[in-house]
Amino acid sequence: MELTDADLIARVLADDDQHAFGELVRRHQSSVRGLLRQLTRTDIALADDLAQETFLRVYKNLGSFRGEAQFSTWLYRIAYNCFREDARKRKELVGVDEEQWQAEQDPHTVDPGLRHDLMHALSLLPLHERTAIVLCCQNGLSHDEAARVLEIPLGTVKTNVLRGREKLKRTLAAWAPN
Amino acid sequence: MKGMIDDETLDRQLREAVPYIDDDGFTARVMAGLPAAPREPRWLRAMVLFGLALLGCGVAYLLSGGGRIVREGVIQMADFPIWLLLVFAFGCGLVVGAFAVIFAIRRTPEVRDLTRLEF
């Protein structure tokens, strides 16, 4: 019987069960690290540092998670805050480890050329549009959930997704079927 | 002129362009960075419990008139038939065993999961 996120959270809170917290990390590490890699423009080392900081904050603040939203939404919000604070400190995000990024892609699902163009196009989007696209289109959050993660109005999320999509489609027009 | 990629295809390509990221020790690094739970050492807890138990015994001894009740109790028990003493000992064993099982279930998450299973 697989435990739900809520069961694991309850164990961490009740018994300070670190094994339960480890299971939560294992479940969500891929999506959180993926999100942060997109936000940091594929700076893998920085993204993993931020992901680690995200989970440490989650552990310290788990008691304040009220369960009104999904755990993943709350998690993304903390990850986004970590990224924003770091970006504020750095002012400018640098370092695209393109070779490592390419090596991690699965060559069988998407045309490598299309993937390259897609990720490049995504990295060229302004941060607010890129974040909205990554949360809604890649990670499957609803506009409402993304608005809660980013702490911006719902209409702004919709606009950012729409604009981001249009820009990506324009950039990838060459890949459209005839 | 070529058309545009539709929304559905674009979303699918975006999802597929980001594969599952293997853990590769990430969880272990996070766990190593967790703050240790602020807890007094086990030996200190054991000593406090032992001290309290000893104190309780001493108080009970003094209140019972230097063990007079215990002495009389033992004399009375010596008059009991042997089968009654065996039943009494068995009952005490059951009570202690039941408390031990309850305590073990409360402390062991894996056992707790088994108790939640529905057949």
Interface residues (C-beta under 8 A of the other chain):
Chain A: M1 L3 R11 D15 D16 D17 Q18 H19 A20 F21 G22 V25 R26 Q29 S30 R33 G34 R37 Q38 D48 A51 Q52 F55 L56 Y59 K60 E104 Q105 D106 T109 V110 L114 R115 L118 M119 L122 I133 C137 Q138 G140 R165 L168 K169 R170 L172 A173 A174 W175 A176 P177 N178
Chain B: K2 G3 M4 I5 D7 L10 D11 Q13 L14 R15 E16 A17 V18 P19 Y20 I21 D22 D23 F26 T27 R29 V30 M31 G33 L34 P35 A37 P109 D113 R116 L117
